[in-house]
Each structure stands twice: as C-alpha cells, then as structure tokens.
Amino acid sequence: LPSVLPFLETWENSNGTRNTNGEIYAEASYNWAFQTNLPYKGKVNWGTNAYRSHLGNGALTLDKDFPTSSYAINAAILTIDLSDYTSSAGLELTFWWADHGDEEHPNDKVWIRGSNTDAWVQVYDLNPAQNSNNVYKFVGPIDIDNALASASPVQSVSNTFQVKFGQKDNGPTPNDGISFDDISIVETNSPPAQNVLATVDHFIDKKSDIKIYSSNGNVVIQNETVKESEKLNVFIYDMMGRKILESTYPQNSVVRIPVFQNNCYLVVKVISNSEVHTSKVFMR
C-alpha cells in the first residue's frame, strides 16, 4: 500500500525484543526488520523495551545480550512504499539518536537505498565522539533525492525504499548500544492540505480515540471518548525538538490551541490516563 507522507515513527504504539533475524513489526505501507550476524546475541529492543527514549516512552535500541569478545553487527531496516513519490524532489529524512557508551565502528552508520535490491548509500556516520553518552542528537534534514541521484548507478525511491540504522559492538546498554527515536520522512515541496486529519497508519495507533490536525492557525485535538474527570497533557515541539508549548487541558471533545507557527511541521504529543499519542501536523 503506498505511503502518504509525512511519515513519523515514534515507537509509542509497538514494543518488544528480538535477537534473531526477522520482522520487528509491520503496518500496511511499511515494516521494520532486524538483522544481526550473531543470532541470539545481537539484540533489538523497541517501544518501552528500549533503553532510552527521546520524547514519550518509546524508542529503538540496538545492542548485544552480554559483554564478550565477539562483536554483534546489528541493523534495524525500515521498508516503506514511496511509489507515489518517484517524481518528488523534496524528500527528506530526519531522526534522533543517542550513544550509550558505544565505541566507533565502521558499521555505526545510516544508509538508504531506492529499493530492496539496490546498493546501500551511506547518508550519516553515527560517530559516538559527536555526542555525549545517553544524550539524544538531532540529524537532518538528509536529502533523500540528492543522495540517490548521486549514487552510481543512479537510484530513485520505489515501493521498497529502505533506511538502515546500523550498530556494532560487544556488549549491552548502558555500556554499549545506540538508540533511535522520532524518525521522519517528509516531502518538503508538497505539504498536506489544510484540515487533513493526521490519521494515516504511520502516525498513530489506529485504535486511538484521539485525532490531531491543524485548522486556521490552531492545533486541534479531537477526543472521541470524553472523560470529564481526566486531563490531557499536551506537548508541542518543532522539528528540531524545541518545545513550543506544554500545558494541561480538560478532556473536552475538541481542544483548540493557537500556535503562532506557519508553513512548518510540528510534533504534538498528547498524554491521557489511557494512552500516549504522538502525531505530526503541518501548520499552514
């Protein structure tokens, strides 16, 4: 199923652990898979099982089961259907990452490729010297179109476009490992239409009672299950992770929050008694 951008992975709605090659989880237009050269030793933890998150409660962590002299080469691979964006010239990748004492290795990289049969194209070096331990660092925007056009032979996005987050080391967190969070792919030259509900598969839990969208300069939170005794804790961030707003609202059916931001994406996190809900909206 073709994806509708923007895509945002926050790891808030799926969690688990895997130490063998195979699927992490899948949705209609994308899926995540884990690869390791040492099955039952290399490891991925995601959602609330991850070692440390950036925003919210979920993230993805790559590391090894316990310290030994052997090194696990791990990767988390996103495959997403971008077949509707083959003519786009404005596809961009952003993400946050945190080093947990991981030493520098050649496999600590991020790669992309236009399809699952193309050669990998390196787009970022996860050098731990760039960052303090356990502190998230923002990366982006990475120009997907330019990176693929510069490949030899030239590549373009397809229904099996992939992003690979790699990590190598010989121990578990907190002394080794790398975490990733708030991974996004956006099309900057074609923002979504005003008042479009952010309810596509890769934004939110499809079972959520909360819908988030923009309207006339407001972030609108539509709550389909109103519980007057509960509150909504709302956090709004720009795409650099800077907090724009933090406030608490009653659980009305519709909450309108004026936001003086135009022509940009915002990340909105809503915490209720029953769920943590994260979405991305475009403010026109």
Disulfide bonds with the S-S distance in Angstrom:
none
